[in-house]
């Protein structure tokens, strides 16, 4: 090869080597830059995850403690979050009572992400009926459901308000809240036998809806009930249909009501609803299956001939459990009182029906297992300290458990309990041999919902000594009985624990004519304290004489909305 060509080839080779080296440097730089960019992206994603997790924790903590003002930096894995609580919205405008803006700043390595949410802490509502201090009709308030809303900022009930007037003297009140929307349904029975419902939309009550009119004599009994489907969140109302032996129902879907349909219609039980006799359903009880994928609701009735029967709603129609078309029992302990109840185990989704037997000391029970489509046989629960037959019955499920507390007051005024553990009952020593009276349900029980108080509960009752007694279930046994100071002749007690916050509410109705004040008053517990507040009158009277029926109800909101959410960018 000529010398000149060899020189050009050498120069070209050198150039190629230089170019290759430069490309290698560029590639190494790109790889390094890409690696750094990827690492930053991962760190940023981790910071966002931590910020969102911190925000969820803050929302939960705020519902448990209204004094929660933030925290941090709080470690989470290899990062941390910091929470700040504001009384203003994203634009700096003051928020209404019960609302807060929560900011969570998540940090991971050198990355920081910030998220905010405006949340409303869930509340509760108390509804009650008064007697009137002046002669009707000029100032007759007996047909007005009065209500108060719980303020989770102040831990107190708000000012008295009025729902829609339902006519004559209210005897029974039922209040239930929806799960997926800010909505409640209020049902009432008045002294003329009218069964009404009205819907709360979070701000106001809609027009009253007349479901049925029963005989005046049958207005002495709670011939209706309301429950929401767990999955679909439609409200199902079952009621005494103008004293027909077969109940009827209507459904509210959040927008409109269906027409009245009988349980014995062709689309439902097709004539197979309790074919025994022709008697009026006096007491109606509903319970929803708690499992998230279920719309099942079970129904239990006690009629004017002391027949006990049950069927179930499958989300589409009312159907039988097994082949039973006739009464489960034709001789319950009484039909003048609600001597029956039904509730679900909260983990298995198995329902238990229990009622008083026409034999001293005895109650009968059976279970329905929707998973296996099995209706059990009827078993007997004997409580030796009962000196008579069951009069009033409550079956209360423990949250996140298969336990249930059974409470019974007999017509000899004895008050007793037994704990169901998912397999068997354990009977407890008697609480009181002489409660306030037998004609009104002057007791209730509630399990607590505060995380620090899981498994604990409260039995509260009118003790016959012109005071209210309260006794704590400690999870494995009962603590000593204490009296609530400032209380007297109580004839009705209602207890509710709010999910999330753990607040325990108590409402009581003191009957007329026994001396002392005749009030409707409230007590409560907050923050998992296990301590009742002093009684506060929500109505200073007058009240009515026995029977006081069920003229107070309390329900906790289940809808916990995040009103707004955003990520905050630098």
BATI-368559 format. One record per residue (C-alpha): x, y, z. Coordinates in steps of 0.25 Angstrom, whole numbers, plus 5000, padded with zeros to 4 digits. Layout:
+------+------+------+
|   px |   py |   pz |
+------+------+------+
|    X |    Y |    Z |
...
+------+------+------+
END
This chain:
+------+------+------+
|   px |   py |   pz |
+------+------+------+
| 5000 | 5000 | 5000 |
| 5005 | 5014 | 4997 |
| 5010 | 5022 | 5008 |
| 5000 | 5033 | 5006 |
| 4988 | 5023 | 5007 |
| 4994 | 5016 | 5020 |
| 4994 | 5030 | 5026 |
| 4980 | 5033 | 5022 |
| 4976 | 5019 | 5028 |
| 4983 | 5022 | 5041 |
| 4976 | 5035 | 5042 |
| 4962 | 5029 | 5040 |
| 4965 | 5018 | 5050 |
| 4969 | 5029 | 5060 |
| 4956 | 5037 | 5057 |
| 4948 | 5024 | 5059 |
| 4954 | 5021 | 5072 |
| 4952 | 5035 | 5077 |
| 4937 | 5035 | 5072 |
| 4935 | 5022 | 5079 |
| 4941 | 5027 | 5092 |
| 4932 | 5039 | 5091 |
| 4920 | 5031 | 5088 |
| 4923 | 5022 | 5100 |
| 4924 | 5034 | 5109 |
| 4911 | 5039 | 5104 |
| 4905 | 5026 | 5106 |
| 4910 | 5025 | 5120 |
| 4905 | 5039 | 5123 |
| 4891 | 5035 | 5118 |
| 4891 | 5022 | 5126 |
| 4895 | 5030 | 5138 |
| 4885 | 5041 | 5136 |
| 4874 | 5031 | 5133 |
| 4877 | 5023 | 5146 |
| 4877 | 5036 | 5154 |
| 4864 | 5040 | 5147 |
| 4858 | 5026 | 5150 |
| 4862 | 5027 | 5164 |
| 4856 | 5040 | 5166 |
| 4843 | 5035 | 5160 |
| 4843 | 5024 | 5169 |
| 4845 | 5033 | 5181 |
| 4834 | 5042 | 5177 |
| 4824 | 5031 | 5175 |
| 4828 | 5026 | 5189 |
| 4827 | 5040 | 5195 |
| 4813 | 5041 | 5189 |
| 4809 | 5027 | 5194 |
| 4814 | 5032 | 5208 |
| 4806 | 5045 | 5207 |
| 4793 | 5038 | 5204 |
| 4795 | 5027 | 5215 |
| 4797 | 5038 | 5225 |
| 4785 | 5045 | 5220 |
| 4776 | 5033 | 5222 |
| 4782 | 5031 | 5236 |
| 4779 | 5046 | 5239 |
| 4764 | 5044 | 5234 |
| 4763 | 5032 | 5243 |
| 4769 | 5039 | 5255 |
| 4761 | 5052 | 5253 |
| 4748 | 5043 | 5254 |
| 4753 | 5037 | 5267 |
| 4757 | 5050 | 5273 |
| 4752 | 5064 | 5270 |
| 4764 | 5071 | 5277 |
| 4773 | 5064 | 5266 |
| 4782 | 5076 | 5260 |
| 4792 | 5068 | 5253 |
| 4805 | 5061 | 5255 |
| 4819 | 5059 | 5250 |
| 4828 | 5056 | 5244 |
| 4824 | 5042 | 5246 |
| 4832 | 5031 | 5241 |
| 4827 | 5021 | 5231 |
| 4837 | 5011 | 5225 |
| 4849 | 5019 | 5220 |
| 4841 | 5032 | 5219 |
| 4831 | 5040 | 5227 |
| 4819 | 5049 | 5227 |
| 4814 | 5061 | 5234 |
| 4800 | 5065 | 5236 |
| 4794 | 5079 | 5238 |
| 4779 | 5082 | 5240 |
| 4772 | 5095 | 5235 |
| 4759 | 5101 | 5237 |
| 4759 | 5107 | 5223 |
| 4756 | 5101 | 5209 |
| 4766 | 5101 | 5198 |
| 4764 | 5116 | 5195 |
| 4765 | 5120 | 5210 |
| 4750 | 5122 | 5213 |
| 4745 | 5117 | 5226 |
| 4739 | 5103 | 5226 |
| 4726 | 5100 | 5233 |
| 4725 | 5093 | 5246 |
| 4729 | 5078 | 5245 |
| 4738 | 5080 | 5233 |
| 4753 | 5081 | 5233 |
| 4764 | 5082 | 5222 |
| 4775 | 5072 | 5225 |
| 4789 | 5073 | 5218 |
| 4799 | 5062 | 5218 |
| 4813 | 5064 | 5213 |
| 4820 | 5051 | 5210 |
| 4835 | 5050 | 5209 |
| 4844 | 5039 | 5203 |
| 4859 | 5041 | 5201 |
| 4860 | 5055 | 5195 |
| 4846 | 5054 | 5189 |
| 4834 | 5062 | 5195 |
| 4819 | 5060 | 5191 |
| 4807 | 5068 | 5197 |
| 4792 | 5064 | 5197 |
| 4780 | 5070 | 5203 |
| 4766 | 5066 | 5206 |
| 4754 | 5073 | 5212 |
| 4746 | 5064 | 5220 |
| 4733 | 5064 | 5229 |
| 4733 | 5056 | 5241 |
| 4721 | 5047 | 5243 |
| 4710 | 5051 | 5252 |
| 4698 | 5045 | 5258 |
| 4683 | 5049 | 5260 |
| 4673 | 5048 | 5271 |
| 4658 | 5048 | 5268 |
| 4648 | 5049 | 5279 |
| 4633 | 5052 | 5282 |
| 4628 | 5061 | 5292 |
| 4615 | 5063 | 5300 |
| 4609 | 5077 | 5299 |
| 4608 | 5086 | 5311 |
| 4596 | 5093 | 5305 |
| 4582 | 5088 | 5301 |
| 4581 | 5084 | 5287 |
| 4579 | 5088 | 5276 |
| 4585 | 5102 | 5278 |
| 4599 | 5097 | 5281 |
| 4598 | 5082 | 5279 |
| 4612 | 5077 | 5276 |
| 4610 | 5063 | 5279 |
| 4610 | 5059 | 5264 |
| 4624 | 5066 | 5261 |
| 4636 | 5058 | 5261 |
| 4647 | 5067 | 5268 |
| 4661 | 5065 | 5265 |
| 4675 | 5069 | 5268 |
| 4689 | 5066 | 5261 |
| 4702 | 5063 | 5268 |
| 4713 | 5072 | 5266 |
| 4726 | 5065 | 5266 |
| 4734 | 5078 | 5268 |
| 4728 | 5081 | 5281 |
| 4723 | 5067 | 5285 |
| 4709 | 5072 | 5288 |
| 4695 | 5071 | 5282 |
| 4691 | 5083 | 5274 |
| 4679 | 5092 | 5275 |
| 4665 | 5086 | 5274 |
| 4659 | 5085 | 5260 |
| 4646 | 5079 | 5254 |
| 4643 | 5069 | 5244 |
| 4630 | 5068 | 5237 |
| 4617 | 5067 | 5245 |
| 4611 | 5054 | 5244 |
| 4597 | 5057 | 5250 |
| 4593 | 5051 | 5264 |
| 4602 | 5046 | 5276 |
| 4614 | 5039 | 5271 |
| 4616 | 5025 | 5278 |
| 4628 | 5019 | 5270 |
| 4640 | 5025 | 5264 |
| 4650 | 5017 | 5255 |
| 4662 | 5025 | 5249 |
| 4672 | 5018 | 5239 |
| 4684 | 5024 | 5231 |
| 4689 | 5020 | 5217 |
| 4703 | 5016 | 5215 |
| 4707 | 5022 | 5202 |
| 4700 | 5036 | 5203 |
| 4696 | 5046 | 5213 |
| 4682 | 5041 | 5215 |
| 4673 | 5036 | 5226 |
| 4659 | 5030 | 5226 |
| 4650 | 5033 | 5238 |
| 4638 | 5025 | 5241 |
| 4626 | 5027 | 5251 |
| 4613 | 5021 | 5256 |
| 4603 | 5031 | 5261 |
| 4591 | 5029 | 5270 |
| 4582 | 5029 | 5259 |
| 4589 | 5017 | 5253 |
| 4596 | 5024 | 5241 |
| 4610 | 5019 | 5237 |
| 4618 | 5030 | 5231 |
| 4632 | 5031 | 5225 |
| 4640 | 5043 | 5221 |
| 4654 | 5044 | 5215 |
| 4666 | 5053 | 5220 |
| 4675 | 5058 | 5209 |
| 4686 | 5063 | 5218 |
| 4679 | 5077 | 5219 |
| 4664 | 5076 | 5220 |
| 4653 | 5066 | 5221 |
| 4645 | 5062 | 5209 |
| 4630 | 5061 | 5209 |
| 4623 | 5050 | 5218 |
| 4618 | 5038 | 5211 |
| 4607 | 5030 | 5216 |
| 4610 | 5015 | 5215 |
| 4598 | 5009 | 5223 |
| 4587 | 5012 | 5233 |
| 4584 | 5001 | 5243 |
| 4573 | 5000 | 5254 |
| 4575 | 5010 | 5266 |
| 4577 | 4998 | 5275 |
| 4589 | 4993 | 5266 |
| 4596 | 5006 | 5267 |
| 4600 | 5001 | 5281 |
| 4610 | 4992 | 5274 |
| 4622 | 4995 | 5265 |
| 4616 | 4989 | 5252 |
| 4627 | 4993 | 5243 |
| 4643 | 4994 | 5241 |
| 4653 | 5000 | 5232 |
| 4667 | 4994 | 5228 |
| 4677 | 4998 | 5217 |
| 4683 | 4987 | 5208 |
| 4697 | 4986 | 5211 |
| 4702 | 4985 | 5196 |
| 4691 | 4992 | 5188 |
| 4688 | 5002 | 5200 |
| 4673 | 5003 | 5196 |
| 4664 | 5005 | 5208 |
| 4654 | 4994 | 5210 |
| 4642 | 4997 | 5218 |
| 4632 | 4986 | 5223 |
| 4619 | 4989 | 5229 |
| 4606 | 4984 | 5234 |
| 4597 | 4986 | 5222 |
| 4584 | 4991 | 5227 |
| 4583 | 4980 | 5237 |
| 4584 | 4969 | 5226 |
| 4591 | 4957 | 5231 |
| 4602 | 4958 | 5221 |
| 4611 | 4970 | 5222 |
| 4615 | 4979 | 5210 |
| 4627 | 4986 | 5206 |
| 4632 | 4998 | 5199 |
| 4647 | 5001 | 5194 |
| 4654 | 5015 | 5194 |
| 4666 | 5015 | 5184 |
| 4671 | 5029 | 5187 |
| 4662 | 5035 | 5177 |
| 4648 | 5029 | 5177 |
| 4639 | 5020 | 5185 |
| 4633 | 5007 | 5179 |
| 4618 | 5004 | 5180 |
| 4613 | 4996 | 5191 |
| 4615 | 4981 | 5189 |
| 4610 | 4970 | 5198 |
| 4620 | 4959 | 5203 |
| 4610 | 4949 | 5198 |
| 4609 | 4954 | 5184 |
| 4613 | 4945 | 5172 |
| 4626 | 4952 | 5170 |
| 4630 | 4948 | 5185 |
| 4624 | 4937 | 5194 |
| 4613 | 4934 | 5185 |
| 4603 | 4931 | 5196 |
| 4613 | 4924 | 5204 |
| 4615 | 4934 | 5215 |
| 4611 | 4928 | 5228 |
| 4599 | 4920 | 5224 |
| 4595 | 4918 | 5238 |
| 4583 | 4926 | 5242 |
| 4578 | 4940 | 5239 |
| 4585 | 4949 | 5249 |
| 4590 | 4963 | 5249 |
| 4606 | 4965 | 5250 |
| 4608 | 4973 | 5262 |
| 4623 | 4974 | 5263 |
| 4632 | 4974 | 5251 |
| 4647 | 4973 | 5252 |
| 4657 | 4974 | 5240 |
| 4672 | 4972 | 5240 |
| 4682 | 4973 | 5229 |
| 4693 | 4963 | 5225 |
| 4706 | 4971 | 5229 |
| 4715 | 4964 | 5218 |
| 4719 | 4975 | 5208 |
| 4714 | 4966 | 5195 |
| 4700 | 4964 | 5201 |
| 4687 | 4970 | 5199 |
| 4680 | 4960 | 5208 |
| 4671 | 4965 | 5219 |
| 4663 | 4956 | 5229 |
| 4649 | 4959 | 5234 |
| 4643 | 4953 | 5247 |
| 4629 | 4956 | 5251 |
| 4620 | 4953 | 5263 |
| 4605 | 4954 | 5261 |
| 4593 | 4956 | 5269 |
| 4591 | 4941 | 5272 |
| 4606 | 4940 | 5277 |
| 4611 | 4933 | 5264 |
| 4625 | 4935 | 5261 |
| 4630 | 4934 | 5246 |
| 4642 | 4939 | 5238 |
| 4646 | 4940 | 5223 |
| 4657 | 4947 | 5215 |
| 4659 | 4958 | 5205 |
| 4669 | 4953 | 5194 |
| 4671 | 4966 | 5187 |
| 4660 | 4964 | 5177 |
| 4649 | 4957 | 5185 |
| 4644 | 4951 | 5198 |
| 4646 | 4936 | 5199 |
| 4645 | 4926 | 5209 |
| 4656 | 4920 | 5217 |
| 4656 | 4905 | 5215 |
| 4642 | 4899 | 5213 |
| 4635 | 4906 | 5225 |
| 4621 | 4912 | 5221 |
| 4615 | 4911 | 5234 |
| 4618 | 4918 | 5248 |
| 4631 | 4914 | 5255 |
| 4623 | 4915 | 5268 |
| 4608 | 4918 | 5270 |
| 4610 | 4921 | 5285 |
| 4620 | 4931 | 5288 |
| 4622 | 4937 | 5302 |
| 4613 | 4949 | 5298 |
| 4609 | 4958 | 5287 |
| 4606 | 4970 | 5295 |
| 4621 | 4973 | 5295 |
| 4633 | 4971 | 5286 |
| 4637 | 4958 | 5291 |
| 4646 | 4955 | 5279 |
| 4658 | 4960 | 5271 |
| 4667 | 4956 | 5260 |
| 4682 | 4960 | 5257 |
| 4694 | 4955 | 5249 |
| 4707 | 4950 | 5253 |
| 4716 | 4961 | 5248 |
| 4727 | 4952 | 5242 |
| 4720 | 4939 | 5237 |
| 4707 | 4946 | 5232 |
| 4699 | 4936 | 5239 |
| 4685 | 4941 | 5245 |
| 4679 | 4937 | 5258 |
| 4664 | 4938 | 5262 |
| 4660 | 4938 | 5276 |
| 4647 | 4939 | 5283 |
| 4640 | 4937 | 5297 |
| 4634 | 4923 | 5299 |
| 4621 | 4921 | 5306 |
| 4628 | 4914 | 5318 |
| 4635 | 4922 | 5329 |
| 4650 | 4924 | 5328 |
| 4650 | 4919 | 5313 |
| 4653 | 4926 | 5300 |
| 4654 | 4919 | 5286 |
| 4664 | 4922 | 5275 |
| 4669 | 4917 | 5262 |
| 4679 | 4921 | 5251 |
| 4679 | 4924 | 5236 |
| 4692 | 4922 | 5229 |
| 4691 | 4928 | 5215 |
| 4704 | 4922 | 5211 |
| 4699 | 4908 | 5212 |
| 4684 | 4911 | 5211 |
| 4681 | 4905 | 5224 |
| 4670 | 4908 | 5234 |
| 4674 | 4901 | 5247 |
| 4664 | 4894 | 5256 |
| 4658 | 4901 | 5268 |
| 4667 | 4901 | 5281 |
| 4663 | 4905 | 5295 |
| 4671 | 4915 | 5304 |
| 4667 | 4914 | 5319 |
| 4671 | 4925 | 5328 |
| 4668 | 4920 | 5342 |
| 4668 | 4934 | 5349 |
| 4655 | 4938 | 5340 |
| 4643 | 4936 | 5349 |
| 4633 | 4938 | 5338 |
| 4632 | 4939 | 5322 |
| 4640 | 4948 | 5313 |
| 4633 | 4961 | 5311 |
| 4644 | 4970 | 5304 |
| 4656 | 4965 | 5296 |
| 4668 | 4971 | 5290 |
| 4679 | 4963 | 5282 |
| 4691 | 4972 | 5280 |
| 4703 | 4968 | 5270 |
| 4717 | 4971 | 5274 |
| 4724 | 4979 | 5262 |
| 4735 | 4970 | 5255 |
| 4731 | 4958 | 5263 |
| 4721 | 4946 | 5264 |
| 4718 | 4950 | 5278 |
| 4704 | 4955 | 5281 |
| 4698 | 4960 | 5295 |
| 4684 | 4955 | 5298 |
| 4676 | 4963 | 5307 |
| 4662 | 4960 | 5313 |
| 4652 | 4966 | 5323 |
| 4641 | 4957 | 5327 |
| 4627 | 4961 | 5332 |
| 4632 | 4959 | 5346 |
| 4642 | 4971 | 5344 |
| 4654 | 4962 | 5344 |
| 4666 | 4967 | 5335 |
| 4675 | 4956 | 5330 |
| 4686 | 4954 | 5319 |
| 4693 | 4943 | 5312 |
| 4705 | 4944 | 5303 |
| 4705 | 4937 | 5289 |
| 4720 | 4933 | 5285 |
| 4717 | 4928 | 5271 |
| 4714 | 4914 | 5276 |
| 4707 | 4914 | 5289 |
| 4700 | 4923 | 5300 |
| 4706 | 4927 | 5313 |
| 4696 | 4931 | 5323 |
| 4700 | 4942 | 5333 |
| 4695 | 4945 | 5347 |
| 4683 | 4953 | 5348 |
| 4685 | 4968 | 5347 |
| 4672 | 4973 | 5354 |
| 4660 | 4966 | 5360 |
| 4651 | 4978 | 5359 |
| 4652 | 4988 | 5348 |
| 4644 | 5000 | 5346 |
| 4632 | 4994 | 5339 |
| 4627 | 4983 | 5330 |
| 4619 | 4991 | 5320 |
| 4631 | 4999 | 5314 |
| 4644 | 4994 | 5309 |
| 4653 | 5001 | 5320 |
| 4666 | 4996 | 5316 |
| 4676 | 4995 | 5305 |
| 4690 | 4989 | 5302 |
| 4701 | 4994 | 5293 |
| 4715 | 4989 | 5289 |
| 4726 | 5000 | 5288 |
| 4732 | 5003 | 5275 |
| 4745 | 5011 | 5279 |
| 4757 | 5003 | 5276 |
| 4762 | 5004 | 5290 |
| 4749 | 4998 | 5296 |
| 4747 | 4987 | 5286 |
| 4738 | 4976 | 5292 |
| 4733 | 4985 | 5303 |
| 4718 | 4989 | 5304 |
| 4708 | 4995 | 5313 |
| 4695 | 4991 | 5319 |
| 4686 | 5003 | 5324 |
| 4672 | 5001 | 5330 |
| 4662 | 5008 | 5339 |
| 4664 | 5001 | 5352 |
| 4651 | 5003 | 5359 |
| 4657 | 5012 | 5369 |
| 4655 | 5025 | 5361 |
| 4669 | 5024 | 5355 |
| 4676 | 5019 | 5343 |
| 4686 | 5008 | 5345 |
| 4698 | 5006 | 5336 |
| 4707 | 4993 | 5336 |
| 4719 | 4991 | 5328 |
| 4722 | 4978 | 5320 |
| 4737 | 4977 | 5321 |
| 4738 | 4966 | 5310 |
| 4739 | 4954 | 5320 |
| 4730 | 4958 | 5331 |
| 4721 | 4970 | 5337 |
| 4727 | 4981 | 5345 |
| 4719 | 4987 | 5357 |
| 4706 | 4994 | 5355 |
| 4706 | 5009 | 5356 |
| 4694 | 5019 | 5356 |
| 4694 | 5031 | 5347 |
| 4692 | 5043 | 5356 |
| 4680 | 5052 | 5352 |
| 4671 | 5042 | 5346 |
| 4658 | 5036 | 5351 |
| 4646 | 5028 | 5346 |
| 4651 | 5024 | 5333 |
| 4642 | 5016 | 5324 |
| 4650 | 5015 | 5311 |
| 4665 | 5014 | 5308 |
| 4672 | 5015 | 5294 |
| 4687 | 5013 | 5293 |
| 4695 | 5014 | 5280 |
| 4710 | 5014 | 5277 |
| 4715 | 5022 | 5265 |
| 4725 | 5014 | 5256 |
| 4738 | 5021 | 5254 |
| 4738 | 5031 | 5266 |
| 4734 | 5022 | 5276 |
| 4724 | 5032 | 5283 |
| 4713 | 5024 | 5291 |
| 4700 | 5031 | 5291 |
| 4688 | 5029 | 5301 |
| 4674 | 5034 | 5300 |
| 4664 | 5032 | 5311 |
| 4649 | 5035 | 5313 |
| 4644 | 5038 | 5327 |
| 4629 | 5034 | 5329 |
| 4619 | 5044 | 5334 |
| 4613 | 5043 | 5348 |
| 4624 | 5037 | 5357 |
| 4629 | 5049 | 5364 |
| 4642 | 5057 | 5360 |
| 4644 | 5063 | 5346 |
| 4638 | 5056 | 5334 |
| 4648 | 5059 | 5323 |
| 4654 | 5053 | 5311 |
| 4669 | 5054 | 5313 |
| 4683 | 5049 | 5307 |
| 4696 | 5044 | 5312 |
| 4708 | 5040 | 5304 |
| 4723 | 5035 | 5305 |
| 4734 | 5041 | 5296 |
| 4748 | 5037 | 5292 |
| 4747 | 5023 | 5298 |
| 4746 | 5029 | 5312 |
| 4737 | 5018 | 5318 |
| 4730 | 5030 | 5326 |
| 4716 | 5035 | 5324 |
| 4714 | 5050 | 5324 |
| 4703 | 5056 | 5333 |
| 4689 | 5055 | 5328 |
| 4685 | 5067 | 5319 |
| 4670 | 5069 | 5316 |
| 4666 | 5071 | 5302 |
| 4652 | 5073 | 5306 |
| 4648 | 5077 | 5320 |
| 4634 | 5071 | 5319 |
| 4623 | 5068 | 5320 |
| 4624 | 5054 | 5316 |
| 4613 | 5043 | 5315 |
| 4609 | 5032 | 5325 |
| 4612 | 5017 | 5322 |
| 4612 | 5011 | 5312 |
| 4622 | 5021 | 5306 |
| 4624 | 5012 | 5294 |
| 4637 | 5016 | 5287 |
| 4637 | 5031 | 5286 |
| 4652 | 5033 | 5284 |
| 4662 | 5028 | 5274 |
| 4677 | 5031 | 5271 |
| 4684 | 5027 | 5259 |
| 4699 | 5029 | 5254 |
| 4702 | 5034 | 5241 |
| 4709 | 5023 | 5233 |
| 4713 | 5032 | 5221 |
| 4727 | 5038 | 5223 |
| 4730 | 5046 | 5210 |
| 4743 | 5053 | 5206 |
| 4737 | 5065 | 5200 |
| 4749 | 5069 | 5192 |
| 4763 | 5064 | 5189 |
| 4775 | 5070 | 5182 |
| 4790 | 5069 | 5181 |
| 4798 | 5081 | 5184 |
| 4809 | 5085 | 5174 |
| 4820 | 5094 | 5177 |
+------+------+------+
END
